[in-house]
Amino acid sequence: MHRLLVATLPILFLSACATADTGSRPATAAQAARSPDTQWLSDVRAISDAGPNAQRREAIAARLDALNLSWRKAPFEANGKAGENLIADVAGPADAPILLIGAHSDRVAVGHGATDNASGSASVLALAERFQRQPLKHHRVAIAFWDLEEEGLLGSKAYVADGSTKPALYVNFDVFGWGDTLWMMAPAQGQQALVDSSRTATQALRLGFSPGEKYPPTDHLPFLRAGWPAVSYSLVGATEITQVLDAYAGKKSPTPAKVMQVIHTDQDVLGQIDAQAAVRGVDAVERALRDWDAKAAASASTITSETGR
């Protein structure tokens, strides 16, 4: 998660392509027996306790191996820095358009990067396991873990600049460790179906929902700037959203949002994480994406029918 200073406050800077479906094997019985919040928290712990960024990627790779997912390293150089993204195939029809789900895996030197962004990476792993177990019918799912987001979104920029396969949609996760509200960056045009699906899902799970274009910069931006469809999700407390946006507007607040007090500090540790809340957020996004997948197929069918008349 990138950092910005406004009025001396630490401000939230929230912080490919897939090849044909490889027929990955399902998770083992032991893995399936673990409750979703236990597994999610275990993944956050493994990533945040791993150490520097290379070791964080090793922890993610170990989890991908445990899920029997096909993955690859995607090294890059940008701004005089060397980085390495991880890209994995999950499941879905081999000839279907790609749904790419991602999060940045790197952290700053201070703290353990549990919230920023082991929480986002663990959420991507959770969705990968679910879509591996029950694939989408109309999209092929791939996942990505971006390096050097904290240096200026370099990993996601490199992916887009490489001329990788354009996804039907890129879904980003950044800061997903606690809270009662799903915060969604959704552009004004083009993703209303997913906004509607997300609203329905959050209502069913009694979560708050806050969609809109106003949202801190993170790895969805390189996709949008290239004209590629993208959204981003965070899970935070309802009052934090206004506090973060006010801070970006240069407004001083006597009570900074929790996330601004945690990220990029020595407070960004596992103890800040609420696994049960985070998994409810993952549940909501999974429901939304499955509904979006079905709607996309129905919409395509309607267009084809109308064109054929």
Buried (B, 14 or more C-beta within 10 A) or exposed (E): BBBBEBEEBBBBBBBBBBBEBBEBEBBEEEEEEEEBBEBBBBBBBBBBBBEEBEEBBBBBBEBBEBBEBBBEEBEBEBEEEEBBBBBBBBBBBEEBBBBBBBBBBBBBEEBBBBBBBBBBBBBBBBBBBBBBEEBBEBBBBBBBBBBBBBBBBBBBBBBBEEEBEBBBBBBBBBBBBBBBBBBBBBBEEEBEBBBBBBBBBBEEBEBBBBBBEEBBBBBBBBBBEEEBBBBBBBBBBBBBBEBBBBBBEEEEBEEBBBBBBBBBBEBBBBEBBBBEBBBBBBBBBBBBBBBBBBBBBEEEEEEEEEEEE
